[in-house]
């Protein structure tokens, strides 16, 4: 992915990038712009200044094929980051915690569009920090959980209606079920054992997949603000202390259920083999890592969670894992039109991994529910 960024840097031209970055660099002279990170949505660059205070910031060209209303994304980001900064000023923490700041142009705008119509924004750089792609141990898991809990806590008193829903339908499992049924009805009836396994797996869980949306509709789970993509490498760790200091990649923050974040964090964090493994039959849900993440999360989320919230945490873990498998399998049946694949069977293998993980979660329901009960 970094190679693609480097190519984009060459195509865009360093001088052109510096000219764009200069419209955000209000303090200091730009001395370097280079490709940064491994994200596969936006083009990201690290800008270096000769300033003694903030000598770096992040410059991004937003992918408007994914975020079709980037001005709404930026308005959301400005609202909730300013809210978090105020919270931190009035109730400072006993440990380091930061939120990326939206940097304004010299015209006080939160973005700019270049002559080609590309949409650019700049955000502050979290100094002396790093991220990880793999969970190291239970202490690492606790910090991942703490980071998500702190993020949710700091925006828990911000009314969800103040932010636009920039990704309508995202994590609404019944909509994914409907899409799957439409795709499956048109798909060629291939009868491999893997396809049959996936089809039967979905069929036996279709009605249950409404569990969280039903709870929301019936008022048992409130609409709040969620991160939308709380994977491990979106948590930044202090390079000196090893403690979590920030949650990044904030484009997907929107109104929703915090349970989708909780479930997705545990789904991605408690599968030691990872979602790209070829050994799908060996996939399992690690309850020790689950306990670590939930300990960290609930240590700060207790302040805003209700009794009903606790009651649906297990369902969230199971549902989000099933949902991702469903999306992979539907895309496989549709001819791999959404997710990038390395071969025609890639999405089928991904679906098998998530369904096997779902089975492991289901087989350990009592253990997981006991962990939730003991921690709360």
N, C-alpha and C positions, 0 to 999 in steps of 0.2 A: 504494500500500500504506500509506503514511503517513496518507492520508485515512481509511482504515479504522481505523487505530490511534487517530486523533483522535476518531472516532465512538465507539470503545470507551471512550475516556477519558471522554467525556461521559456514556455509558450507565452506566459504573461509578461515576462521580462522584468528584471530586477528594478530597472528605472521606473517602470510603470507601477510596480508594487510599492516602491518607496514614495512615489507621488501620491498614491492612495493612502498609505500609512501616515504620511505627513499631515493629512487632514484630521487625523486623530491625535497625533503626537504634539500635544500642547506644551509639554515641558521637556526640552532636550532635543538634540539632533540625532537623526537616525544614522546608525553606523553599520547595521546589518539587517537583512531579512532572509530567513531560511525556512524551508519546509519543516513542518513540525507535526509529530504524532502519527497515529495509524488509523484514524477514523475513516470510514468509507462513505460518509454522507457529504460533509462540507470540506472545502479546501482550507487547510489551516496552516498559518505561518507564524513563526516567532520573530518579533521585531525587537531589536536591541537599540537602546538609546545611550547617549553619553551622560545621562542624568545620574546623579549620585543617589537619588531617592528611589524612583521606580524605573529601573533600567531595562525592563522588558514588558511587552504586552502581546496579546494574541490578536492577530488579524485573520478574519475568516471571510471567505466568499460562501454565502449560504446557497445550498442546493435548492433552487426554487421548484424543481420537479418533485421534491419530497415535501418541502414547506412552501405551499403555493401562495400563502399569505404571510410573507416574511415580516411585514410591518406589524402584524398582529403578534407574531412570535416575539419581536423586539419589545413591543408594548407590554406583553406579559412579563418578560424578563426584567424590564425596568421596574415594574410595579412590585414584584415579589422580592427582588434583590434589595430595593430601597427599604422595603418592609423589614427584611431580615437585618439589615444594617442598623435600623432604628432599634430593633429588639436587642441587638447585641450592645448598643450604646446604653440603653436603659437598664438592662439586666446582664452585665458582663459575666462571662464564664470563668471558671478557674483554670481553664486550659485553652490552648490556641484553637481558634475556629475562625475560618474566613469564608466569605462568599464572593465569587467573582463579581466585579463591578462592571457595569456597562459604561464604556468610555464615549464621550460625546465628541462630535466634530467641532470645528471652530465656529460653526453656525448653530451650535447647541442641538444638533440632531443626533439620534441614537443609531443612525446608519447613513450610508450614502450609496448612490447608484452611479456607476461609471458610464462612460460614453456608449459602451456596448449593452448597457442595461443590467449588468451584474450587480448583485446586492451585497454590500460589504458592511461588516460591523467589527468593532474592536472591544475586547474585554480584558480586564486586568489579569495578570499572571500570578499564580500562587507560588511564591518563592519557596525555595528550599523544600520541595515536595516531590513525591514520585508516586506512581500507581503500579499495580500488579495485576497480571492476568490470571494468576492461580492463587487459591487460598492456601496459606502456609500451614496454619495450625489453629487450634481453638482460640488462642489469644488474638490472632489475626481476625478470626471470625467475629469475636466480640467487638472489635473495632469497626468492622464492616457494619455490623448491626447498630452500633452506637451512631455511626455516621448517618445512616438512613433515619434512625430515630430522632437525631438532632435536627436533621433537615425537616422532617415532618413537624417536629415540635415548634420550630421557629416560624413556620407558616400556618400553624394550626388555628391561629386567631385572625387570619386573613380570609375574608369572605370569598368563597369560591366564585361567586358571580362577578367579581371584579376582574377575573381573567377570562379570556376567550378560549373556547374549545378549538384548538388549532389542528386537532387530529380526530375528527368525529368518527365514532365507531371503534376507536382503538381500545382494545381489551374489553369489548362487549361480546362475550363468547357466543350468545345466541345468534349474533350476526355472522360470526364465522361458521357456525353450524349451518345456517341458511346458505351461505356461499358454498360450503362443502357439498351440500345436497344438490345444488345446481350443477356443480362441476362433476360430481360422481354420476349424475344422470346422463351426462354427455360423454363420459370417459369410455374408452374401449374396455371391454370386460376381461382384462388380463387376470389370470387365475394363479399367479405365483403364491407361494405360501406366505411370503411377507405382505403382499397386498391384501390377501384374505385376512391375515392377522389384524392388520390396521383397520380394515373395513369393519370387522366384527368388534374391534375395540371401540371404535367410534359409536357404532350402533348401540352398544350396551350402555353407553354413558350419555347419550344425546339429551335425554330429558333432565338428567341431573345437572347438565351444564348451565342451567338457568339459575343456579343457587344464589350467586351473589347479586345478579340483577333483580331477582325476585325480592331479596332482602332489602335492596335499595328502594324498589318500588313500594314496598310495604312499610318503609320508614324505619326499618331495623338498623340499617347502615346509612349514615349521613354522607352526603356529597361533600368532599373536601378537596384540597389540592394535592396532587400526587406528582412525583418526579417523572414517571413514565418509562424510565430506562435505568433502573438501579443496579446495573451489573457491577462486578467487582472492580473493573478498571476505571470506573467513574468516581471512585473514592480516592482522594489524594492523602498520602501519608507524609508526615514530617520526617525528613531525612535524618534528623538527629535523635528524636524521641521515639520514632516508630509508631506514633499515634496518628489516628485519622484527623485531618485538619480541614477538609472541604469535600463537598460533592459537586462535581462539574457536569458538563454536557446537559445544559438546562433548557434546550430547545423544546423538549417534550413535556415540560411542566404545564399542567392543565387541570381543570376540574375532573374529578373521578373518585374512585375508592382507594384509600390507602392500602387496602387489602391486595390490590393488584401489585403494588410495589413490594409489599411484604412477601407475597407469593413468588414474585419474580426474583427477588433477592435470594430467597432460600432455594428456589429451583436452580439458579445458576451457581450458587455457592456451595451446595451440598452434594454435587455430582462430581466426585474426584476425577472421573475419566473424561469429563467435558462433553459438550454436545456434538463435537465433531469426531468422536471416537468411532472406529470401525468395529469395536468389540461391544456391540450394543447389548448382547446377551449377558454381559458382565456388569452392566450399569446398575448402580444402587444408590439409594439416598442415605447419606451419612448423618445419623442422628446426633452424633457428637458435635459436628459442625453446626447442625441445626440448633442445638442447645446453645452453642456459643453465640451465634447470630442473634437468637431471640433474647438471650441475656443482655447483650449489648443494646439491642433495640428497645426492649421494655424498660431498661434502666432510665431512659429519658422519655419514652412514649407513654408511660403510665399517667403522665400529667393530663393527657387529653383523650385516652382511650376509654370507651364505655364497656360495660359488661357484655353487650351484644358484639362489640368489636372482637373481644377475646373468643367468643363462641364461634366466630367464622374464620379464625386464623388457619385452622387445619384445612377447611374447605378451600381457602385461598391458595395454599401451597399445592394442593392436589389439582385445583382447577387450572391455574396458570400453566402448570406443567402439561396437562392434557391439552390446553388451548394451543400451546406452541406446537405440539405434535400434530394437532389437527390442521394448523396452518401449513406446516411442512407437507403433510400428506395431501392436502387439497392442491397445493402448488405442484406437487409431483403429478397428480392426476390431470392438472390443467396444462402440463407441458413445461413446467419450470419457468413461469412468466414473471414471478415477483422476486423471489430470493435468488441471489447469485449462486451458481452451482459450478462444480468442477467436472461433473459428468452427469449423464441422464438419471442415474440412480441416487444422486447425492441427497435430494430432498426426502426420498424414501428412507434412506439410512438415518437421516436426521429425525424423521418421524418415529422410527423404531426406537431410537435412543430415548426420546421424550416419553413414549408410551411405556417403555420398560421402566423408566424412572417413576412414572405415575403408578405402575404396579408396585414398585418398591415402597412408595409413599403409602399406598393403600394397605399393604401388608403390615405396615408399622403404625397404623392409625392410633392404636391405644398408646404406644410409646410416645408419639408426637403430641397427642392430647395431654398426656401426663406431664410432658416437658412444659407445655404452655401453662397448665394449671399450677405446677410447682413454682414457676418463675413469677407469675403474676402476683 
